[in-house]
Amino acid sequence: MVSRFSLEDAAQESVVSELEGTLLKDADTFSYFMLVAFEASGLVRFTVLLLCWPFFRALHSLGYHDAALRLAIFVAVAGLPEMEIEMVSRAVLPKFFMDDLDVEAWRVFSRFGRKVVVSSCPRIMVEWFGTKHLGADDVVGPDLAFNRFGRATGFVVRAGQGSVADRVKSALKSDRPDVGLGRGPSISSLLSSCKEQHHTPFTADGETHSDQLFRPPPVIFHDGRLVRRPTPATALLTLIWIPLGSVLAFVRLLAGVLQPVWLIPYSIPIFGGELTVRGSPPPPASSEAGEGVLFVCTHRTLMDPVALSVALQRRLTAVTYSISRLSEILSPIPTVRLTRNRQVDAERIRLELGKGDLVVCPEGTTCREPFLLRFSALFAELTDRIVPVGINYRVSFFHATTARGYKAMDPIFFMMNPRPAYEVTLLNQLPVELTCSGGKSAQEVANYVQRILGSAMGYECTRLTRRDKYQVLAGNDGTVSHASNWDGFVKKLEGLLHRHLLKSFH
């Protein structure tokens, strides 16, 4: 019972809890191995692992639980680089873990002073989630073996590790944990070493908890292509849909490129899509106005400017950064590449506004969850004709954004969904008194636009930036070289030729 543990008493005690089946509702780890196989390796390993699932179930039925787990680990990670497994564990798995979290079990767990999580998954897969999101001091689980090239052998290190109970005692620096949380027989040997044992569920039916707002830190940033956790049934459905979705994506993209923008809204339902538009669009730019309207959008996918252009049924220009050449070629609207050099970008935006309406996403990168990243104030310095636009999208199979994968595939993955949907919410143009011409600073204008968009869309405003996102998801600051890939290739080739000529001369 949650009420059994008072904050004052628990803060002085230690707790050990099983992850699967206790802190997580589902005790089955197979879907998490499927995620690692798909995101760190690809479709082939994903398919092979799914084909092995009946064999794993047979071993479980015969009582060989440890053998089934070790075999699943081998198929999922053998040959994968350690860094790749670690990045998937940071960028992909926490979102799916959090979706399956038993909040009441976590509330009990979080009340204690010293906390350890025990998992049957390899420790590298759950350590980030356990420490960063569950607040655990340590995570105990099987350790993967890696060869001298930094690749997983697929086997688990056993020598010198000791039993799970011994490793928990070592982590807590105590002979016996004060409280053990589990689902019963699965870790009975571990629970028996605790002074006190408690099993799920931790609240009685109909009991209300006074701390309903006490929840774990949300997962704001996450990566990966799969929308749903790949249980065996979902994984099979995904594999069946991929060839059909690929053909459908090709047809949709071809239709989008060949059609005029004004015709696309009428053809979207024919091809299985959905576009919802709310609010009244401002009139298009005129020669008397002197400059175009700057549409300031929340950023969900690379398709945001296209969706807005289709919603307005007029041709807009989108400012972009770090998108692939393929995405620029497939785009049905003009694009202008920025450099993240403030002065250069300001001049480019002013130039384009002088030609007509422009779309900008001041967050600088996409965010999938209902949060808004900090808005860059550059847009507020360049014009007073600012129209905030709220963007949202719905997909059922594949996400249309990535921080670690191939960004050129983003529009394709979006179109591969059975019924991709976009929602465009047009807010009123900012009055002059709320712009820089009215005496406001650029940062005040940017913060105000962020707040009203957050309120209109139900998003929470944050001070997080592109740098924060890429540090979590990709281990870098998200900076992309200003030079094109072709320029970089030419420079490398010139360097190789130069060194070769020097060697020949000597």
C-alpha positions as CSV (number, residue, x, y, z in Angstrom):
1,M,0.0,0.0,0.0
2,V,1.3,3.5,-0.9
3,S,0.1,4.8,2.4
4,R,2.3,2.3,4.2
5,F,5.4,4.3,3.3
6,S,5.6,7.8,4.9
7,L,8.0,10.2,3.4
8,E,9.9,10.7,6.6
9,D,10.5,7.0,7.3
10,A,11.3,6.0,3.7
11,A,13.8,8.7,3.2
12,Q,16.1,7.0,5.7
13,E,15.8,3.6,4.1
14,S,17.0,1.7,1.0
15,V,14.9,0.0,-1.6
16,V,15.5,-2.4,-4.4
17,S,12.9,-2.9,-7.1
18,E,12.6,-5.2,-10.1
19,L,12.1,-3.2,-13.3
20,E,10.0,-5.5,-15.5
21,G,6.7,-6.4,-14.1
22,T,7.0,-4.0,-11.1
23,L,8.1,-0.5,-12.1
24,L,7.1,-1.5,-15.7
25,K,3.7,-3.1,-16.1
26,D,4.8,-5.6,-18.7
27,A,7.2,-8.3,-17.5
28,D,8.2,-9.3,-21.1
29,T,11.4,-7.8,-22.4
30,F,11.2,-9.1,-26.0
31,S,9.8,-5.8,-27.4
32,Y,12.8,-3.8,-26.1
33,F,15.2,-6.2,-27.8
34,M,13.2,-5.7,-31.0
35,L,13.7,-1.9,-30.6
36,V,17.5,-2.3,-30.3
37,A,17.5,-4.7,-33.3
38,F,15.6,-2.2,-35.5
39,E,17.1,1.1,-34.4
40,A,20.8,-0.1,-34.0
41,S,21.0,-2.6,-36.8
42,G,18.1,-2.5,-39.2
43,L,15.2,-4.5,-40.8
44,V,17.1,-7.7,-41.3
45,R,18.0,-8.3,-37.7
46,F,14.5,-7.1,-36.7
47,T,13.0,-9.8,-38.9
48,V,15.3,-12.5,-37.7
49,L,14.6,-11.7,-34.1
50,L,10.9,-11.9,-34.7
51,L,11.2,-15.2,-36.4
52,C,13.0,-16.5,-33.3
53,W,10.2,-15.5,-31.0
54,P,8.3,-18.8,-31.1
55,F,11.5,-20.6,-30.1
56,F,12.0,-18.2,-27.2
57,R,8.4,-18.8,-26.1
58,A,8.9,-22.6,-26.3
59,L,12.0,-22.3,-24.0
60,H,10.0,-20.2,-21.6
61,S,7.2,-22.8,-21.6
62,L,9.7,-25.6,-20.8
63,G,11.1,-23.6,-17.9
64,Y,14.4,-22.5,-19.5
65,H,13.8,-18.8,-18.8
66,D,17.5,-17.9,-18.5
67,A,18.4,-19.7,-21.8
68,A,15.6,-17.9,-23.7
69,L,16.8,-14.5,-22.3
70,R,20.5,-15.1,-23.2
71,L,19.5,-16.3,-26.7
72,A,17.3,-13.2,-27.3
73,I,20.2,-11.0,-26.1
74,F,22.6,-12.7,-28.5
75,V,20.3,-12.3,-31.6
76,A,19.5,-8.7,-30.7
77,V,23.0,-7.3,-30.1
78,A,25.8,-9.6,-31.5
79,G,28.1,-7.6,-33.6
80,L,26.7,-4.2,-32.7
81,P,29.0,-1.4,-31.7
82,E,28.9,-0.5,-28.0
83,M,28.3,3.2,-28.8
84,E,25.3,2.3,-31.0
85,I,23.7,0.2,-28.3
86,E,24.3,3.0,-25.8
87,M,22.8,5.7,-28.0
88,V,19.6,3.6,-28.7
89,S,19.3,3.1,-24.9
90,R,19.5,6.8,-24.4
91,A,17.5,8.1,-27.4
92,V,14.9,5.4,-28.1
93,L,14.1,3.1,-25.2
94,P,13.2,5.6,-22.4
95,K,10.1,6.8,-24.3
96,F,8.8,3.2,-24.5
97,F,9.8,2.5,-20.9
98,M,8.0,5.6,-19.7
99,D,4.8,4.7,-21.7
100,D,4.7,1.3,-19.8
101,L,5.6,2.8,-16.3
102,D,3.5,1.8,-13.3
103,V,3.2,5.3,-11.8
104,E,2.0,4.0,-8.4
105,A,4.9,1.6,-8.1
106,W,7.3,4.4,-9.0
107,R,5.7,6.7,-6.3
108,V,6.5,4.0,-3.7
109,F,10.0,3.5,-5.1
110,S,10.8,7.2,-5.3
111,R,10.0,7.8,-1.6
112,F,13.2,6.0,-0.4
113,G,16.6,7.5,0.2
114,R,18.8,5.0,-1.6
115,K,17.3,3.2,-4.6
116,V,18.5,0.3,-6.8
117,V,16.7,-1.1,-9.9
118,V,17.2,-4.7,-11.0
119,S,16.6,-5.7,-14.6
120,S,16.8,-8.8,-16.7
121,C,17.8,-6.6,-19.7
122,P,21.5,-5.8,-20.2
123,R,22.5,-3.0,-17.9
124,I,23.5,-0.8,-20.8
125,M,19.9,-0.9,-22.1
126,V,18.3,0.4,-18.9
127,E,20.9,2.4,-17.0
128,W,20.1,5.7,-18.5
129,F,16.4,5.3,-17.9
130,G,16.9,4.0,-14.4
131,T,19.1,6.8,-13.2
132,K,17.8,9.8,-15.2
133,H,14.1,9.1,-15.2
134,L,13.4,6.8,-12.3
135,G,15.9,8.5,-10.0
136,A,17.8,5.2,-9.1
137,D,21.2,5.4,-7.6
138,D,22.3,2.3,-9.4
139,V,21.1,-0.3,-11.9
140,V,21.8,-4.0,-11.6
141,G,21.6,-6.2,-14.7
142,P,23.6,-8.5,-17.0
143,D,26.7,-6.9,-18.4
144,L,27.4,-7.4,-22.1
145,A,30.7,-8.6,-23.3
146,F,32.5,-6.6,-26.0
147,N,35.5,-7.5,-28.1
148,R,38.6,-5.4,-28.6
149,F,37.0,-3.6,-31.5
150,G,34.2,-2.3,-29.3
151,R,31.5,-4.7,-30.7
152,A,29.1,-6.8,-28.6
153,T,29.9,-10.5,-28.7
154,G,26.2,-11.3,-27.8
155,F,27.3,-13.0,-24.6
156,V,26.9,-11.9,-21.0
157,V,29.8,-11.4,-18.6
158,R,29.5,-13.8,-15.7
159,A,33.0,-14.2,-14.1
160,G,33.4,-12.2,-10.9
161,Q,29.9,-10.7,-11.0
162,G,28.4,-12.6,-8.1
163,S,24.6,-13.1,-7.6
164,V,22.0,-10.4,-8.1
165,A,21.6,-10.1,-4.3
166,D,25.3,-9.7,-3.8
167,R,25.5,-7.0,-6.5
168,V,22.5,-5.2,-4.9
169,K,24.2,-5.2,-1.5
170,S,27.4,-3.9,-3.1
171,A,25.5,-1.1,-4.8
172,L,23.7,-0.1,-1.5
173,K,26.8,-0.7,0.6
174,S,24.5,-2.5,3.0
175,D,24.2,-6.1,4.2
176,R,20.4,-6.2,3.5
177,P,18.2,-3.7,1.7
178,D,15.4,-2.4,3.9
179,V,12.6,-2.9,1.3
180,G,12.2,-5.1,-1.8
181,L,9.6,-4.4,-4.4
182,G,8.7,-7.2,-6.9
183,R,6.0,-9.2,-8.6
184,G,6.6,-12.3,-6.6
185,P,8.3,-15.5,-7.7
186,S,10.4,-13.9,-10.4
187,I,13.0,-12.5,-7.9
188,S,12.0,-14.4,-4.8
189,S,15.7,-15.0,-4.0
190,L,16.4,-11.3,-4.1
191,L,13.3,-10.3,-2.1
192,S,14.2,-12.9,0.6
193,S,17.4,-11.0,1.2
194,C,15.4,-7.8,2.0
195,K,14.2,-6.9,5.5
196,E,10.7,-6.2,4.1
197,Q,9.0,-7.5,1.0
198,H,6.1,-5.9,-1.0
199,H,4.5,-7.1,-4.2
200,T,2.4,-5.5,-6.9
201,P,-0.2,-4.0,-6.9
202,F,0.8,-1.3,-4.3
203,T,-2.6,0.4,-4.1
204,A,-6.0,-1.2,-3.3
205,D,-8.8,-1.0,-5.8
206,G,-10.6,2.3,-5.6
207,E,-7.9,3.9,-3.3
208,T,-7.1,7.5,-4.2
209,H,-3.6,8.8,-3.9
210,S,-3.1,12.3,-2.6
211,D,0.0,12.9,-4.7
212,Q,-1.6,12.6,-8.2
213,L,0.7,15.3,-9.5
214,F,3.8,13.6,-8.3
215,R,5.1,12.0,-11.5
216,P,8.6,11.1,-12.9
217,P,10.4,13.5,-15.2
218,P,8.9,13.3,-18.7
219,V,10.8,12.1,-21.7
220,I,10.9,15.3,-23.8
221,F,13.4,14.2,-26.4
222,H,13.4,10.8,-28.1
223,D,14.5,9.3,-31.4
224,G,13.8,6.3,-33.5
225,R,11.3,5.6,-36.3
226,L,8.8,3.2,-34.6
227,V,5.7,4.8,-33.1
228,R,4.4,1.7,-31.3
229,R,6.3,-0.7,-29.0
230,P,7.1,-3.7,-31.3
231,T,5.4,-6.6,-29.5
232,P,5.3,-9.7,-31.7
233,A,1.9,-8.9,-33.1
234,T,2.8,-5.2,-33.8
235,A,6.2,-6.1,-35.3
236,L,4.6,-8.6,-37.6
237,L,2.0,-6.0,-38.7
238,T,4.8,-3.5,-39.3
239,L,6.8,-5.9,-41.5
240,I,3.7,-6.7,-43.5
241,W,2.9,-3.0,-44.0
242,I,6.4,-1.8,-45.0
243,P,6.3,-2.9,-48.7
244,L,2.8,-1.6,-49.0
245,G,3.7,1.6,-47.3
246,S,6.7,2.1,-49.5
247,V,4.6,1.9,-52.6
248,L,2.1,4.3,-51.1
249,A,4.8,6.8,-50.1
250,F,6.2,6.8,-53.6
251,V,2.7,7.5,-55.1
252,R,2.0,10.2,-52.5
253,L,5.3,12.0,-53.0
254,L,5.0,11.8,-56.8
255,A,1.5,13.3,-56.6
256,G,2.7,16.1,-54.3
257,V,5.6,17.1,-56.6
258,L,3.6,17.0,-59.8
259,Q,0.4,18.8,-58.5
260,P,0.1,22.6,-58.1
261,V,-0.2,23.6,-54.4
262,W,-3.8,24.8,-54.7
263,L,-4.9,21.3,-55.9
264,I,-3.2,19.3,-53.1
265,P,-5.9,19.9,-50.4
266,Y,-8.5,18.2,-52.6
267,S,-6.3,15.2,-53.4
268,I,-5.1,14.6,-49.8
269,P,-8.2,12.6,-48.8
270,I,-8.0,10.5,-52.0
271,F,-4.5,9.3,-51.1
272,G,-5.5,8.5,-47.5
273,G,-4.2,11.7,-45.7
274,E,-5.9,14.3,-43.6
275,L,-5.4,18.0,-43.2
276,T,-7.2,20.0,-40.6
277,V,-7.0,23.8,-40.7
278,R,-8.2,26.2,-37.9
279,G,-8.3,29.9,-37.9
280,S,-8.4,32.5,-40.7
281,P,-5.3,33.1,-42.9
282,P,-4.0,36.7,-43.4
283,P,-4.2,38.2,-46.9
284,P,-1.2,37.4,-49.2
285,A,1.6,39.9,-49.5
286,S,0.9,42.9,-51.8
287,S,3.2,45.4,-53.5
288,E,1.8,48.2,-51.2
289,A,2.7,46.3,-48.1
290,G,6.4,46.3,-49.0
291,E,7.2,42.9,-47.5
292,G,5.6,39.5,-46.9
293,V,4.1,38.0,-43.8
294,L,6.4,36.0,-41.6
295,F,4.7,32.8,-40.4
296,V,6.2,31.6,-37.1
297,C,5.5,27.9,-36.7
298,T,6.0,25.3,-34.0
299,H,8.3,22.6,-35.4
300,R,7.1,19.0,-35.7
301,T,8.5,17.6,-38.9
302,L,10.2,18.8,-42.1
303,M,6.7,18.8,-43.7
304,D,5.5,21.8,-41.5
305,P,6.1,24.5,-44.1
306,V,4.6,22.4,-46.9
307,A,1.5,21.7,-44.7
308,L,1.1,25.4,-44.0
309,S,1.5,26.2,-47.7
310,V,-1.2,23.7,-48.6
311,A,-3.5,25.0,-45.8
312,L,-3.2,28.5,-47.1
313,Q,-3.4,27.3,-50.7
314,R,-0.6,29.7,-51.8
315,R,3.1,29.3,-52.5
316,L,5.3,30.1,-49.5
317,T,9.1,30.1,-49.1
318,A,10.6,28.0,-46.2
319,V,13.9,28.8,-44.5
320,T,15.7,25.6,-43.6
321,Y,18.8,24.3,-42.0
322,S,20.6,20.9,-42.3
323,I,17.9,19.3,-44.4
324,S,19.1,16.9,-47.2
325,R,19.3,17.8,-50.8
326,L,16.7,15.1,-51.5
327,S,14.2,16.8,-49.2
328,E,14.9,20.1,-51.0
329,I,14.3,18.4,-54.4
330,L,11.1,16.8,-53.3
331,S,9.7,19.9,-51.7
332,P,6.8,21.4,-53.6
333,I,7.7,24.9,-52.2
334,P,10.9,27.0,-52.5
335,T,13.4,26.6,-49.7
336,V,16.2,28.9,-48.5
337,R,19.1,27.3,-46.6
338,L,20.3,29.1,-43.5
339,T,23.8,28.9,-42.0
340,R,23.2,29.6,-38.3
341,N,25.4,32.7,-38.8
342,R,23.2,35.4,-37.4
343,Q,24.1,38.2,-39.7
344,V,24.1,36.1,-42.8
345,D,20.7,34.5,-41.9
346,A,19.2,37.9,-41.1
347,E,20.1,39.3,-44.5
348,R,18.7,36.2,-46.3
349,I,15.4,36.4,-44.4
350,R,15.0,40.1,-45.1
351,L,15.7,39.5,-48.8
352,E,13.1,36.7,-49.0
353,L,10.5,38.8,-47.0
354,G,10.9,41.5,-49.6
355,K,9.8,38.9,-52.3
356,G,6.8,37.5,-50.4
357,D,5.5,35.4,-47.5
358,L,8.0,33.3,-45.5
359,V,7.8,30.4,-43.0
360,V,10.3,30.1,-40.1
361,C,10.5,27.6,-37.2
362,P,12.4,29.5,-34.4
363,E,12.8,26.4,-32.2
364,G,15.5,25.4,-34.7
365,T,14.7,21.7,-34.5
366,T,11.8,19.4,-34.1
367,C,10.2,18.1,-30.9
368,R,7.7,15.2,-30.9
369,E,6.3,15.6,-27.4
370,P,3.9,18.4,-26.3
371,F,6.7,20.8,-25.4
372,L,8.0,23.9,-27.1
373,L,11.7,24.5,-27.2
374,R,13.1,28.0,-26.6
375,F,12.4,30.4,-29.5
376,S,15.3,32.2,-31.2
377,A,14.6,35.9,-31.2
378,L,16.0,36.6,-34.7
379,F,12.6,36.5,-36.4
380,A,11.3,39.3,-34.2
381,E,14.1,41.7,-35.2
382,L,13.3,41.4,-38.9
383,T,9.6,42.3,-39.3
384,D,6.5,43.4,-37.5
385,R,4.1,41.3,-39.7
386,I,4.2,38.1,-37.6
387,V,1.6,35.4,-37.7
388,P,2.0,32.6,-35.1
389,V,1.1,29.1,-36.4
390,G,0.5,26.0,-34.3
391,I,1.5,22.7,-36.0
392,N,0.7,19.1,-34.9
393,Y,0.7,15.8,-36.7
394,R,-0.5,12.2,-36.2
395,V,1.1,9.0,-37.4
396,S,0.5,5.4,-36.5
397,F,3.6,3.4,-37.7
398,F,6.6,5.6,-38.3
399,H,7.9,8.9,-37.0
400,A,8.9,11.5,-39.6
401,T,11.9,13.0,-37.7
402,T,15.3,11.7,-36.7
403,A,18.4,13.1,-34.9
404,R,20.7,10.1,-35.6
405,G,19.3,8.6,-38.8
406,Y,19.0,9.7,-42.4
407,K,17.1,12.9,-42.5
408,A,16.5,12.4,-46.3
409,M,14.1,9.6,-45.3
410,D,11.9,11.8,-43.1
411,P,9.3,12.7,-45.8
412,I,9.2,9.1,-47.0
413,F,8.6,7.7,-43.5
414,F,5.8,10.2,-43.0
415,M,4.1,9.2,-46.2
416,M,4.5,5.5,-45.4
417,N,2.0,5.8,-42.6
418,P,-1.5,4.5,-43.4
419,R,-3.3,7.8,-42.6
420,P,-0.8,10.6,-41.9
421,A,-2.6,13.7,-40.5
422,Y,-1.6,17.3,-40.1
423,E,-3.3,20.0,-38.0
424,V,-2.6,23.7,-38.7
425,T,-3.8,26.3,-36.3
426,L,-3.5,29.9,-37.5
427,L,-3.5,32.6,-34.8
428,N,-4.1,36.3,-35.3
429,Q,-1.3,38.5,-36.5
430,L,0.6,40.2,-33.7
431,P,-0.6,43.8,-33.1
432,V,2.1,46.4,-33.6
433,E,2.3,47.2,-29.9
434,L,3.5,43.7,-29.2
435,T,6.3,43.8,-31.7
436,C,9.7,45.5,-31.7
437,S,8.2,48.6,-33.3
438,G,5.9,48.9,-30.3
439,G,8.9,49.0,-27.9
440,K,9.2,45.4,-27.1
441,S,12.6,43.7,-27.1
442,A,13.2,40.8,-29.6
443,Q,13.4,38.3,-26.8
444,E,10.1,39.5,-25.3
445,V,8.4,39.1,-28.6
446,A,9.8,35.6,-29.1
447,N,8.8,34.6,-25.5
448,Y,5.3,36.0,-26.1
449,V,4.8,34.1,-29.3
450,Q,6.1,30.9,-27.7
451,R,3.5,31.3,-24.8
452,I,0.5,32.0,-27.0
453,L,1.4,29.0,-29.2
454,G,1.9,26.8,-26.2
455,S,-1.5,27.9,-24.8
456,A,-3.3,27.4,-28.2
457,M,-1.8,23.9,-28.8
458,G,-1.7,22.6,-25.2
459,Y,2.2,22.5,-25.3
460,E,4.4,23.2,-22.3
461,C,7.0,26.0,-22.9
462,T,10.6,25.2,-22.0
463,R,14.0,26.8,-22.2
464,L,15.6,23.8,-23.8
465,T,17.3,24.2,-27.2
466,R,18.5,22.3,-30.2
467,R,21.8,21.8,-28.4
468,D,20.1,20.1,-25.5
469,K,18.2,17.8,-27.8
470,Y,21.2,16.6,-29.8
471,Q,23.3,16.1,-26.6
472,V,20.7,13.6,-25.4
473,L,19.9,11.9,-28.7
474,A,23.1,12.0,-30.7
475,G,25.9,13.0,-28.3
476,N,26.8,16.2,-30.1
477,D,25.5,19.8,-30.3
478,G,23.7,19.4,-33.6
479,T,26.0,21.7,-35.5
480,V,26.2,21.0,-39.2
481,S,29.0,22.3,-41.4
482,H,28.0,25.2,-43.7
483,A,29.7,23.5,-46.6
484,S,27.8,21.1,-48.7
485,N,28.5,17.4,-48.7
486,W,29.9,17.8,-52.3
487,D,32.3,20.6,-51.1
488,G,33.5,18.4,-48.3
489,F,34.1,15.5,-50.6
490,V,36.1,17.7,-53.0
491,K,38.2,19.0,-50.2
492,K,39.0,15.5,-49.0
493,L,39.9,14.4,-52.5
494,E,42.2,17.5,-52.9
495,G,43.9,16.6,-49.6
496,L,44.5,13.0,-50.7
497,L,45.9,14.1,-54.1
498,H,48.2,16.7,-52.4
499,R,49.7,14.1,-50.0
500,H,50.1,11.6,-52.8
501,L,52.0,14.2,-55.0
502,L,54.3,15.1,-52.0
503,K,55.2,11.5,-51.5
504,S,55.9,11.0,-55.2
505,F,58.1,14.1,-55.2
506,H,60.1,12.9,-52.2
